[in-house]
Amino acid sequence: MHFIDAKSILSGSGGHVGMNIYRGCTHGCIYCDSRSLCYRFTHPFEDIEVKQNAPELLEMALKSKRKKCMIGTGAMSDPYMHCEEELGLTRKCLEIILKNGFGLAIQTKSDRILRDIDLLDEINKEAKCVVQMTLTTYDDDLCKIIEPNVCNTKRRIEVLEQMQERGIPTVVWLTPILPFINDTVENITAILNECVRTGVKGVIDFGMGLTLRDGDREYYYAALDKHFPGLKERYIKQYGNAYELPSPNAEELTKVFKQICSENDMMSTPDKCFRYMADLPDKYPQLRFIF
């Protein structure tokens, strides 16, 4: 990893304000879109760029905001990569968010988030906190292949359980669904049943497939050659050089997805989930009358 002094930390406006403390990732997920050339990395993806002044920048940015809002993090780079254990920058930023009365929408694949469950709990009590967890495959052996350097699905489900025990709302990203790999009714049903059991508020799906761009396509195909011999050729024959790669089973999987979500009152569209995560309700202290 290497360190930089960033010029700013927050991007976006209104209820969609985000930050990335790190750039790059060490989780090694074979499908990662953040590897795409369009993001213009000037360093190897695993050589994590650390915004070492992120807490100071966040403190200044939040103090200058006239209205409280939700702060999102984890969309581009996981805030709980291996280096966070040593650096603790995510935790410092959570402390600043709590101190300034802002809400938080945080996305991860890692159980390292449990280290900060005390802060997440406090943020949720004082404002609002939504924890987002990515679940792609219920099969932990497959998980070790497609997401090799992060905790497995069963452990992520345990994270959801612990958030539920604290009353911290959760949203699950059921994406990507990889054609011919994890695109089965059994897989989707198993994951969604766990979402129901752990009280997940909503599940985000972008059409039961994945996207490939220059940069991540090459990395993905190399992983297919290593772990699924012959599958790359099947992809090329089926999809060519397309950006969107829907599963051949997408229609059936989407039907199962919509049905389970509807029957269990879970939000099932990205729009509803994003609006929920962007909404920071006004909280007024109770008036205490002394007689």
VEXZASE-624759 format. One record per residue (C-alpha): residue in three letters; x, y, z. Coordinates in steps of 0.25 Angstrom, whole numbers, padded with zeros to 4 digits, always signed. Example, Ala and Ser with C-alpha at 12.3 -4.5 7.8 and 13.67 -1.06 7.14 Angstrom:
% residues 2
ALA+0049-0018+0031 SER+0055-0004+0029 
END
This chain:
% residues 291
MET+0000+0000+0000 HIS+0004+0014-0002 PHE-0001+0027+0005 ILE-0006+0040-0001 ASP-0011+0053+0004 ALA-0025+0055-0003 LYS-0031+0068-0007 SER-0045+0064-0003 ILE-0052+0052+0003 LEU-0067+0054+0000 SER-0074+0054-0014 GLY-0089+0055-0018 SER-0100+0064-0012 GLY-0113+0064-0005 GLY-0116+0050+0001 HIS-0105+0043-0008 VAL-0092+0047-0002 GLY-0081+0037-0002 MET-0066+0035+0002 ASN-0055+0025-0001 ILE-0044+0024+0009 TYR-0036+0014+0000 ARG-0034+0012-0015 GLY-0032-0002-0019 CYS-0035-0015-0012 THR-0028-0028-0006 HIS-0041-0037-0006 GLY-0038-0043-0020 CYS-0052-0044-0025 ILE-0051-0050-0039 TYR-0062-0041-0044 CYS-0059-0027-0038 ASP-0063-0016-0047 SER-0054-0006-0039 ARG-0043-0012-0047 SER-0048-0006-0060 LEU-0039+0003-0068 CYS-0049+0014-0068 TYR-0046+0017-0053 ARG-0032+0021-0057 PHE-0024+0014-0047 THR-0009+0018-0048 HIS-0004+0007-0038 PRO-0007-0008-0037 PHE-0020-0011-0032 GLU-0015-0018-0020 ASP-0006-0007-0016 ILE-0016+0000-0008 GLU-0016+0015-0009 VAL-0018+0020+0005 LYS-0024+0034+0007 GLN-0017+0036+0020 ASN-0023+0050+0023 ALA-0038+0045+0021 PRO-0042+0047+0036 GLU-0037+0061+0035 LEU-0044+0064+0022 LEU-0057+0058+0027 GLU-0057+0066+0040 MET-0056+0079+0032 ALA-0066+0074+0021 LEU-0077+0070+0031 LYS-0075+0083+0040 SER-0077+0091+0027 LYS-0090+0084+0023 ARG-0103+0092+0027 LYS-0112+0080+0027 LYS-0109+0066+0032 CYS-0110+0054+0022 MET-0106+0040+0020 ILE-0091+0037+0017 GLY-0089+0025+0008 THR-0076+0017+0007 GLY-0072+0004+0001 ALA-0077+0006-0013 MET-0063+0006-0020 SER-0054+0000-0009 ASP-0057-0008+0003 PRO-0055+0000+0015 TYR-0051-0013+0023 MET-0040-0018+0015 HIS-0028-0025+0022 CYS-0020-0011+0023 GLU-0032-0006+0032 GLU-0028-0015+0043 GLU-0014-0007+0044 LEU-0019+0007+0040 GLY-0033+0008+0046 LEU-0036+0020+0037 THR-0051+0014+0035 ARG-0053+0014+0050 LYS-0048+0028+0051 CYS-0057+0033+0040 LEU-0069+0026+0047 GLU-0065+0033+0060 ILE-0066+0046+0053 ILE-0079+0043+0046 LEU-0085+0040+0060 LYS-0079+0052+0067 ASN-0085+0061+0056 GLY-0099+0055+0056 PHE-0099+0049+0042 GLY-0105+0036+0037 LEU-0097+0024+0030 ALA-0099+0015+0019 ILE-0087+0005+0019 GLN-0084-0006+0009 THR-0075-0018+0011 LYS-0072-0033+0009 SER-0064-0034+0022 ASP-0067-0038+0036 ARG-0056-0028+0040 ILE-0068-0019+0041 LEU-0072-0025+0054 ARG-0060-0018+0061 ASP-0068-0006+0059 ILE-0082-0011+0063 ASP-0082-0002+0075 LEU-0080+0011+0067 LEU-0090+0006+0057 ASP-0100+0004+0068 GLU-0098+0018+0073 ILE-0099+0024+0059 ASN-0112+0016+0057 LYS-0118+0021+0071 GLU-0114+0036+0068 ALA-0117+0037+0054 LYS-0118+0024+0044 CYS-0108+0013+0040 VAL-0110+0003+0029 VAL-0101-0008+0027 GLN-0100-0014+0013 MET-0094-0028+0011 THR-0091-0034-0002 LEU-0096-0049-0004 THR-0093-0056-0017 THR-0093-0071-0014 TYR-0098-0079-0003 ASP-0087-0090-0006 ASP-0075-0087+0002 ASP-0066-0095-0006 LEU-0070-0087-0018 CYS-0069-0074-0010 LYS-0054-0077-0007 ILE-0052-0078-0022 ILE-0059-0065-0027 GLU-0057-0057-0014 PRO-0044-0063-0009 ASN-0038-0053+0001 VAL-0050-0049+0009 CYS-0059-0057+0019 ASN-0069-0067+0014 THR-0084-0066+0012 LYS-0088-0073+0025 ARG-0079-0063+0033 ARG-0085-0051+0025 ILE-0099-0057+0029 GLU-0094-0057+0044 VAL-0091-0042+0042 LEU-0105-0040+0038 GLU-0110-0047+0050 GLN-0102-0039+0059 MET-0107-0026+0052 GLN-0121-0031+0054 GLU-0119-0033+0069 ARG-0115-0019+0070 GLY-0126-0013+0062 ILE-0117-0008+0051 PRO-0124-0009+0038 THR-0118-0017+0027 VAL-0118-0018+0011 VAL-0112-0029+0003 TRP-0106-0028-0011 LEU-0109-0040-0018 THR-0100-0037-0029 PRO-0093-0041-0038 ILE-0099-0054-0042 LEU-0089-0061-0051 PRO-0095-0068-0063 PHE-0093-0083-0062 ILE-0086-0082-0048 ASN-0096-0077-0038 ASP-0108-0075-0046 THR-0117-0086-0040 VAL-0131-0085-0033 GLU-0125-0093-0022 ASN-0114-0082-0019 ILE-0123-0071-0020 THR-0134-0077-0012 ALA-0124-0081-0001 ILE-0118-0067+0000 LEU-0132-0060+0000 ASN-0137-0070+0011 GLU-0125-0065+0020 CYS-0129-0051+0017 VAL-0143-0053+0022 ARG-0138-0060+0034 THR-0128-0049+0038 GLY-0138-0038+0035 VAL-0132-0031+0023 LYS-0139-0019+0019 GLY-0136-0020+0004 VAL-0129-0027-0006 ILE-0122-0021-0018 ASP-0121-0028-0031 PHE-0117-0023-0045 GLY-0124-0033-0054 MET-0117-0046-0050 GLY-0104-0045-0058 LEU-0091-0038-0058 THR-0084-0027-0065 LEU-0070-0027-0071 ARG-0062-0015-0076 ASP-0048-0014-0081 GLY-0039-0017-0069 ASP-0048-0026-0061 ARG-0052-0035-0073 GLU-0037-0039-0075 TYR-0036-0042-0060 TYR-0049-0050-0060 TYR-0046-0058-0072 ALA-0032-0062-0066 ALA-0040-0067-0054 LEU-0049-0075-0062 ASP-0037-0081-0069 LYS-0031-0085-0056 HIS-0044-0090-0048 PHE-0054-0093-0059 PRO-0046-0099-0071 GLY-0054-0096-0084 LEU-0064-0087-0078 LYS-0057-0074-0084 GLU-0060-0080-0098 ARG-0074-0082-0095 TYR-0075-0067-0090 ILE-0069-0062-0103 LYS-0078-0070-0111 GLN-0090-0066-0103 TYR-0087-0051-0101 GLY-0076-0047-0110 ASN-0070-0034-0104 ALA-0083-0029-0098 TYR-0084-0020-0085 GLU-0096-0027-0080 LEU-0096-0042-0078 PRO-0110-0047-0073 SER-0111-0061-0068 PRO-0119-0070-0078 ASN-0127-0073-0065 ALA-0130-0058-0062 GLU-0145-0059-0064 GLU-0147-0071-0055 LEU-0137-0065-0045 THR-0144-0052-0045 LYS-0157-0058-0043 VAL-0153-0066-0031 PHE-0146-0053-0025 LYS-0158-0044-0027 GLN-0167-0055-0021 ILE-0159-0057-0008 CYS-0157-0042-0006 SER-0171-0039-0008 GLU-0176-0050+0001 ASN-0167-0045+0012 ASP-0168-0030+0011 MET-0154-0028+0006 MET-0151-0017-0003 SER-0147-0023-0017 THR-0143-0011-0026 PRO-0130-0003-0026 ASP-0138+0010-0026 LYS-0146+0007-0013 CYS-0133+0002-0006 PHE-0125+0014-0010 ARG-0136+0023-0006 TYR-0137+0016+0007 MET-0122+0017+0009 ALA-0122+0032+0005 ASP-0133+0036+0015 LEU-0129+0042+0028 PRO-0141+0044+0036 ASP-0142+0056+0046 LYS-0141+0052+0060 TYR-0145+0061+0071 PRO-0142+0059+0085 GLN-0153+0056+0094 LEU-0158+0068+0103 ARG-0156+0065+0117 PHE-0166+0072+0127 ILE-0162+0075+0141 PHE-0174+0077+0151 
END
